[in-house]
Amino acid sequence: MKKRDFLKTSAILTMGAMITPLVSCENKPQDQPSTPSKEQAPTQTTLFELPKLTYAFDALEPHIDARTMEIHHGKHHAGYTKKFNKALEGSNWANKPLTEIMAGVQDQDSDLGLRNNGGGYYNHKLFWEVIGPNKGGEPTAELADAITQSFGSFENFSTAFKDAAKNRFGSGWAWLIKTPAGKLAVTDTPNQDNPLMVNLVEQAGTPILGLDVWEHAYYLHYQNKRSDYINAFFSLINWEAVAQKFAAL
């Protein structure tokens, strides 16, 4: 090949090599969103919502006043709900059932957010469900039989439950629970602990009735007369709801 033809051919090849990547770039679709792998997908946290009351704030008067109900539900329970969801973010408990979270809580600093706020969320949710206007009285049918079998009589149960609520020092809860052995028992827990927290309590079980004896639950109306508040609670117990919880276990 003559020198002139060689130089001409080389120039053509060189230009082709320069043009090819430009054409390739021009033909590449722009702004294509990348599809993240499953490993890259963020974990979605199930948010627990503040449950709505099925009765008005003033529906429980004169036993619990409207202002106490408004603050208790709209401030205290709402606060526990918000902080519980915050504690779940990025944790291994995200998207787990509420009862499973309660059962898994440990007595360690890293679980304090779940223990205090998850307990506060669960406990209050049950509390609203087992009270109501125009309730009280005594249970019937299978629940009544179970109470008699476990305590000897409804009166004995009532005394045991009231004593647990009265004698719980400081803040906490009194409970009627169904134990893993299938029996009913009365117990109490401090702060926002509950009997589902098997790693923390002496008497584990599933609550079917709970009474909040934190001062915020009664102090506006009863001041330091906790016993009066406890007695009034028995005029509010929704035994139909308690019986449904018992039958579901």
N, C-alpha and C positions, 0 to 999 in steps of 0.2 A: 504494500500500500504506500502510495506517495505520501510524503510528509504533509502536504497540504490537505489531502483527504483525511489523514489520521487526525490532524488538529481539528478539522471540521466535525468528524465523528465524535471526538472526545467532548467537544463543546456541547453537542446535542445531548449526549448522555448525562453530562453534568447538569444541564438545565432541567432534564427530566427528573433527575434525583431531587432537585430543589423544589420542583412543582408538586411532586407526589404527596409529600406530607402536608402541603398547603391545601390540596384538594381533599385529603383525608380529613383535615381539620374542619374544612368548610362543610363537609357532608355529615359531620357528627351532630346528632340532635343536641340542642342546647337546653340547659335547665332541666335535665332529667332528674327527678327526685330519686335518691337512692333508697332501696328497700332494706331496712335494718334486719339483721338476722334475729332469730328468736332469742339468742343470748343477749342481744342489745336492747330488746324491748323492755321498757321500765315496768317494774312491778306495780300493779294497780291496787291501791289500798281500799278495802271495803269500808266506807264511812258509815258509822252508826249514827242514826238520826235521833234527835230528841223526840220521844213519843208524845203524841197529842193526848191530852186528857179526854176522857169520854164524858166528862161532866164539867160544869162551870166551876170557876174558882170559889164561888159562894155556895155551891151545892152541898157542902159538908158542914155548914153551920147548923147549930151552934158549937159543934164538937171541934171543928177546925175552921178558923176564920179565913175569909177570902184573901186578906193581905198576906197571911202566912202562906197560903197555897200559891199565890202569885209569885212571891219571892222564892219559895221552895222549888217550884217547878221551873220558873222562868230565869232564875239566877243560879241557884245551886245545881240543880240537875243539868241545866244547860251548860254550866261551867265544866262539870265532870265530863259531859259528852264531848265538848270541844277539846279538852285536854287529853281525853282517852284517844280520840282520833289522831291527835298530834303524836302521842306516844307510840301509836301503831306504825306511823310512817317510817319506812325503811327497816322495820323489824321483821323477824321471822314469823311473827304472829299476824302479819297482814293477810287478810282474806280468810282467816280461821273463824270457825263458829265461836260465838260468845262464851258458851259453856266450856269449850275446849281451852280458850284463853284463860278463863278463871281457874281451871284445873291445873294449868301448867305454870302458874305464877309461883316463883320461888322467893324465899326470904333473903333477897340480895338487893343491893343498891340499884343494879341495872333494871330491876323489875318494879321499882317503886312507882313509876308513872302508870304502869299497867295495873298494879295492885290497888293504888289509891283511886285512880280515876276510872279504871275498868270496873272496880268494885262499886264505886259510886254510881256509875251508869247502870249496872245490872241491878243493884239493890233498889234504887229508886224506881226503875222500870217495873219491878215486881210490886213495890209498895203501892203505886197508883192502880195496879190491876186488882189488888185484893181488898180495896176499900171502895166505898161508894155511898151515895145518898140513899136514905131509906133502907138501910141494911141492918146488920146486927143479928141478934137472935142466936140460934144454935144450928150446927150442921145437921144434916139428915142422911139417911141411907148408908152407903158404904163408908163414907168418911166418918159419920157418927159412930159406926161400929168399930172402926179402926181406932178412933180416939178412946173409946171405952176400953178396948182391948189393951191399948198401950198405957193408959193412965188410970184406969179404973172407973172414971166418970168424966163428964165434961167439966164439972166443977173442979176436979183435980187438975185437969189440963189448964183451965183458966188460971188457977192459983200458981201453977208452975210457970206459965208463960208470963204472968204479971210479975212474979218474983224475978225472973230472968231480966225483964226490962227494967225493973226498979234497981236491981243490984249491979247492973252493968255500970261500972265506974267510968265517969267521963262520958265520952261519945261512943256510940256504937249501935248495935242492932240486937233485937230479940227475934228468934226464929222458931217456927214449927217446921220440921224437916222429915223427909223419909230417908231413912238410913240405907246403906248398901244391903243390910240384912232384911230390908222390907218393913221395918218397924217405924213407928212415928216417935219422934223425940223432940224435946225443947232444948235449945241451946242459945248462946249469945256470942257475939264477936265484937272486938274493938274496932273503932274507926270505920273504914269501909270494907273490912274483910267480910267474907261470907262463907258458909259451909261448903261451897263448891271448891274452895281453895284447899285442896286436900293436903298440900305441902305446908300449910300454915296453921290449920285448926286442929283442936283436939277431937272434936266431934264432926266428922264429915257427913255430908248428905245433900239431898236436893231440897232447897227451900220451897214450901208451898204457902207459907205465910210469913211476913216479916214486918217488924215495927221499928221505925226509925226513932231512936232516942237521942239523937243529936239535939242540942238546944235550938238550933234553927228550925226544927220541926214543930216546936210548940211554944217557944219563949214569949212571943208577942202576946199570946192569949193567956198562957198558964204561968208565966214567969218561972219560978223555981219549983212549981208544984207538978213535978213529973208524974206522980201517982194519979193525979186528976186526969192528966192527958192520957195515961195508959188505960184508965177506966173508960174514958170517952172513946178510945179506939175500938173497944168491943161493941160499940153502937154503930160502927162503920164497916165492920168486917163483911166482905162480900163472900159468904160461905159457898155460893154457887161457883164463883171463880176459883176458890180454894179447892173445892171438890173436883173441878175439872183438871186442875194441876195434879192433884192426887191420882186421879184415874189415868192420867197420861203416863205415869211412871211405871 
